Amino acid sequence: MAPELAYTMEVNEKCDVFSFGVLTLEIIMGKHPGDLTSSLSSPTFTIRELLLKDVLDQRLSLPMDEAAREVLSIAKIAIACLHTIPQSRPTMRQVSQELSTQKPHLPNTLQSITLGEVVDLGGLIG
């Protein structure tokens, strides 16, 4: 549930975007992301130091090459959707466009990318 719903009780597109982010993380993690959704926005929280590979579904082998680029892109999109400020979340159109674009080469391997680095890759809002 989007954090602003606790205060406004107003359901809108940005709440749906937040829910999409939670669902997307749940898919790549293999479980509900729990406190991870609210912890990512905290600049001092140690969750940012976690390696992306350590939050991916441990039942699956670590993706390589093209699949690794896709996983990184999906993680970046999911995290952008979880921004605590609703206006800073992308629109679903932006999410769709990002999902259909060519993925750049990885700056590092999935072995060494932290969640903080995924957050810092930038949002989808230009």
C-alpha positions in Angstrom: 0.0 0.0 0.0 1.3 3.4 -0.9 2.4 5.3 2.2 0.3 8.4 1.4 -2.9 6.3 1.6 -2.5 6.3 5.4 -2.9 10.1 5.4 -5.1 10.9 2.4 -7.2 7.8 1.8 -7.1 9.0 -1.9 -6.4 6.3 -4.4 -4.9 7.5 -7.6 -2.5 6.5 -10.4 0.6 7.2 -8.2 -0.8 4.6 -5.7 -1.1 2.1 -8.5 2.5 2.9 -9.6 3.7 2.2 -6.0 1.8 -1.1 -6.0 3.4 -2.0 -9.3 6.8 -1.4 -7.7 6.0 -3.7 -4.8 4.7 -6.4 -7.0 7.7 -6.2 -9.3 10.1 -6.5 -6.4 8.1 -9.4 -5.1 8.6 -11.2 -8.4 12.3 -10.7 -8.6 12.8 -11.4 -4.9 10.5 -14.5 -4.7 8.8 -13.1 -1.6 7.1 -9.9 -0.4 9.7 -7.1 -0.1 8.4 -6.1 3.4 10.4 -3.3 5.0 12.7 -3.0 2.0 10.1 -0.8 0.3 10.3 2.0 2.9 14.0 1.5 3.7 15.3 2.2 0.2 14.5 5.9 0.5 16.6 6.4 3.6 20.1 7.7 2.8 21.6 6.4 6.0 20.0 3.0 6.2 22.3 0.1 5.7 19.8 -1.6 3.3 21.5 0.5 0.6 24.7 -1.4 1.2 23.0 -4.8 0.5 24.0 -6.4 -2.8 21.3 -6.7 -5.4 22.2 -10.3 -5.9 21.4 -11.0 -2.2 17.8 -9.8 -2.5 17.1 -11.6 -5.7 15.2 -14.9 -5.5 17.8 -17.3 -4.0 16.1 -20.3 -5.5 17.2 -19.2 -9.0 20.8 -19.0 -10.3 22.2 -15.5 -10.7 21.3 -14.1 -14.2 24.1 -13.4 -16.6 24.7 -11.1 -19.6 21.4 -10.0 -21.2 19.2 -11.4 -18.4 21.4 -9.6 -15.8 20.8 -6.3 -17.7 17.1 -7.0 -17.7 17.0 -7.8 -14.0 19.0 -4.6 -13.2 16.6 -2.5 -15.3 13.5 -4.1 -13.7 15.0 -3.5 -10.2 15.6 0.2 -11.1 12.1 0.6 -12.4 10.6 -1.1 -9.3 12.6 1.1 -6.9 11.6 4.3 -8.9 8.0 3.2 -8.4 8.5 3.1 -4.6 9.6 6.7 -4.2 8.1 8.1 -1.0 7.0 11.3 -2.7 4.2 10.3 -5.1 5.1 13.1 -7.6 8.6 11.7 -7.9 7.3 8.3 -9.0 7.2 7.6 -12.8 3.9 7.3 -14.7 2.9 3.9 -16.0 3.6 5.3 -19.5 7.2 6.0 -18.4 7.5 2.5 -16.9 6.2 1.0 -20.1 8.7 3.0 -22.2 11.6 2.0 -20.0 10.6 -1.6 -20.1 10.7 -1.5 -23.9 14.1 0.3 -24.4 17.4 -1.3 -25.1 19.3 -2.0 -22.0 22.9 -0.6 -21.6 25.8 -2.7 -20.6 26.1 -3.2 -16.8 28.4 -0.8 -15.0 29.4 -3.7 -12.7 28.4 -7.4 -12.5 25.3 -8.2 -10.5 27.8 -9.7 -8.0 28.9 -6.2 -6.9 25.9 -3.8 -7.5 24.4 -2.6 -4.3 20.8 -1.5 -3.8 22.1 2.0 -3.2 23.7 2.0 -6.6 20.4 0.8 -8.2 18.6 3.7 -6.4 21.3 6.1 -7.6 21.0 5.0 -11.3 18.4 7.6 -11.6 14.7 7.9 -11.8 12.5 7.7 -14.9 11.2 11.2 -14.7 13.1 13.6 -16.9 
